[in-house]
Amino acid sequence: MRFKTLLKTALFGSAVFAAWQAKKVLTNKFTAERPSSRVEGTQDFEIRYYPPVVMATVVRTGGYKEMLKKGFKTLYGYLSGKNDVRQEIEMTKPMVVQYDDASGKGTMTLVLPKEYAMDKLPRPLSNKINIHKTEGSYKALLKFEGRADKIDFFSKQQELMSILEGRNIAHEEAFEYFIYNDPMQLVQRENAVAVSLKDFHPKG
């Protein structure tokens, strides 16, 4: 009898979890995507051009998971109305992460919607958030699926480096991790490791 009760509880818990994750997939907080154009590539490997955008960046220290948790909470607060005009701002994917394992310091960045100019943006209440504009750049990406941790990203980083070396394409030293989903979403996750290219000129 006890076994049957435990089994029913486990099945019910699994059903609730599955329903919660399905809702996460359908209500992903990221509602827009950073502008970019595909230059070349295969199914998983791409070179894309990213035009200038305005970004919100926060610097955090600690372990990788803790950095992700605190960084996302800070940025999501800003987008949810913790700014000088209490205005909600659309969340744009992907979330961009850089992390240095040696120092335990990382940055998390969200691209702000293109309709916002630097002088028109709501100002964050948190002094941990830096609003800045980037220059246009060509980036190489290697896409993959699943819930990725820093080991997965590092592995894909090495794979991307090998691809670029084989194609004789020079790149910057700093790699970026692209996360396309709400951190609480555990299924149907999309990720990419990316790096800016040096002196890249598209063919044709």
VODRENGU-492231 format. One record per residue (C-alpha): x negated, y, z negated. Coordinates in steps of 0.001 Angstrom, whole numbers, plus 500000, padded with zeros to 6 digits. Example, Ala and Ser with C-alpha at 12.3 -4.5 7.8 and 13.67 -1.06 7.14 Angstrom:
residues 2
487700495500492200
486330498940492860
//
This chain:
residues 204
500000500000500000
497217502381499064
495419501626502358
498555502416504354
498960505702502472
495337506659503155
495716505681506800
498847507810507172
497095510735505486
494084510370507789
496275510186510896
498279513195509781
495059515134509102
493719514216512536
496941515357514189
496870518674512318
493206519212513244
493887518402516915
496817520834516977
494693523538515331
491898523057517863
494388523118520757
495656526441519441
492052527718519242
491491526794522901
494706528537523969
494164531624521803
490430532108522326
489538535571520986
487434536281524077
489895537756526580
487567539279529198
484217538360530747
481070540425531172
480771541680534766
478229539797536870
477738538447540383
476286535097541408
473164535328543571
472216531663543954
472185528366542124
473605524886541650
476395523561539429
474623524248536118
471696526489537128
472422530004538369
470794533336539017
473214536195538413
473008539967538545
474304541788535481
475047545505535972
474480548056533171
476895547681530250
477483549125526796
476807546664523972
477321546367520230
474456544577518474
473924543507514891
470663542230513363
470883539530510704
468401537404508759
468674533930507283
469219530526508841
470629530231512349
474141529201511279
474287531850508574
473122534476511051
475872533450513475
478536533530510789
477584536929509356
476852538498512733
480171537448514232
482074538596511141
480481542059511330
481096542512515071
484598541081514936
485419543515512147
484346546428514338
486457545186517253
489422544559514950
489614548185513847
486797548792511380
485777551922513283
486292555674512954
489632555671514805
490886552262513566
491262551105517148
491203547480518276
488781546739521120
489042543842523562
486486541084522992
484333540241526003
482524536933526542
479893535686526280
478542536471522854
474768536910523256
472412535569520581
468652535802520156
466978534048517244
463395533784516021
462926530642513956
459642531803512424
461008535015510916
464588533844510475
465753537051512148
468355537090514892
470566539427516862
474139538959517969
475572541108520736
478983541626522292
479516543455525567
482107546207525246
484853546610527867
483756548519530974
486394551225530500
484488552555527472
481733555109528118
479098555650525424
480618558985524355
484186557598524256
483589554538522098
485016554223518599
482093554445516197
481543551458513878
481944551978510139
479153549482509479
475632550897509767
474442547411510729
475923547781514228
473943549467516984
475773550723520085
473509550908523138
473493550712526931
471501548171528913
469943548449532342
470999546162535189
469028542927535457
468812539573537192
469082536621534822
468624532882535222
471149530711533383
471438527048532542
474972526118531504
476028523241529285
479037522126527245
479603521157523635
479086522634520204
475463523740520426
473047524442517594
469598525973517861
468038522586518725
470355522215521732
469588525732522888
465835525196522472
466035521980524505
467921523762527301
465456526636527080
462599524247527856
464619522789530729
465302526249532167
461615527155531902
460720524028533896
463249524905536610
461904528453536946
458297527221536960
459159524757539720
460692527582541764
457786529954541047
460115532520539462
458595534801536804
460654535621533722
460547537603530489
459529535931527224
462747536464525246
465511533936525892
469167534529525146
471907532133524094
475321532735525663
478298531521523618
481638531716525407
483986530592522631
485262531513519185
482791530010516650
485695528142514989
486613526354518234
485064522880518157
486208521439521509
485944522514525159
483029524790524366
480893526497527013
477320527664526474
474311528807528464
470696529661527861
469545532709529835
466465534804530502
465817538033532438
463686537691535554
460623539739536482
460400541456539878
463125539261541316
464360540086544824
467316538116546221
466812536411549554
468392538199552479
//
